[in-house]
């Protein structure tokens, strides 16, 4: 995409540079494909700038592993070994977040989702990352596991220069209202309609 | 995204496995963001499977370099050095494609775009890659530089197991008709509307 040119210049007292560097809340929603994939691409743009990225996958099973996770972890490892790009972390809710893995296999998805959000709040307060990908985050919010007002207040008051990307269907209107950039992915035509199943390299 | 379950099973005489492995033409269109970024994510899924990928950026200036290009080239280099993942190539039209760089700085964008498409046709015939990303390909087609009927016929008759992803606004209806999977990215809210300019890590 070519570099954008603003269509209006607001009377907010900010310089172009201040406005340019304003941290964004980005939402990828809708029923179509590409919501998560496009979010992980933004993570790679941050890696390329040398900036720290945290990816948090809500909902996904611990067994489900997509190509982007391997790509991100490979690039994160290269950062560790050779200093290329920026540091990246990839956390999956699945059978418990990596920072809070506990014994036993009692899983309480609602509690796990909330624990994930609480960790993200701690990291936002500590300015741990420059970009946060909250993948499939709309679901635990819509299911009432995570309080949407807490999300909106936390994001609205986050310190420093931290971008937050939220993906998932049916994003809450309060999150849409807060967001700076919202894209809706719409399914126009899908091979599952022709009886085709998911395949390697496309769905994972 | 969870693995999809087909909503109908067609009476086409194919087994589920044959149907699953059917190569796809994928289109990311619409005025919203994420069309190219999501396509590059599919390229990473192929890299992760160890399959060869070719990215062809039409339109983009040679000076314009996005984070994904560095990520893809870094992973391609890692494949060369250590055998990780699959081979990837990234070609930009800009000041001439890498395989056809010529002296002089006379640039004829229409001729360059057509030369890019002709190279892609040769590679499809030779089954060079398993995934082709034709980024911003809708523009040279819409400008009449590349014949849409030739595109449709070539894609419809390509041999073997080759996925093709086409990105760009206003995809030609003939391409939409041919495609197996079409996603429209719609802009719901954009910071350029609030007078904000593009920024590092987000637009590139």
Interface residues (C-beta under 8 A of the other chain):
Chain A: X1 X2 X3 X4 X5 X6 X7 X8 X9 X10 X12 X16 X19 X20 X21 X22 X24 X26 X27 X28 X29 X30 X32 X33 X34 X35 X36 X37 X38 X40 X41 X42 X44 X45 X46 X47 X48 X49 X51 X64 X66 X67 X68 X70 X71 X74 X75 X78 X84 X85 X130 X131 X163 X176 X179 X180 X181 X182 X183 X184 X185 X186 X187 X188 X189 X190 X191 X192 X193 X194 X195 X196 X197 X198 X199 X200 X201 X202 X203 X204
Chain B: X1 X2 X3 X4 X5 X6 X7 X8 X9 X10 X12 X16 X19 X20 X21 X22 X24 X26 X27 X28 X29 X30 X32 X33 X34 X35 X36 X37 X38 X40 X41 X42 X44 X45 X46 X47 X48 X49 X51 X64 X66 X67 X68 X70 X71 X74 X75 X78 X84 X85 X130 X131 X163 X176 X179 X180 X181 X182 X183 X184 X185 X186 X187 X188 X189 X190 X191 X192 X193 X194 X195 X196 X197 X198 X199 X200 X201 X202 X203 X204
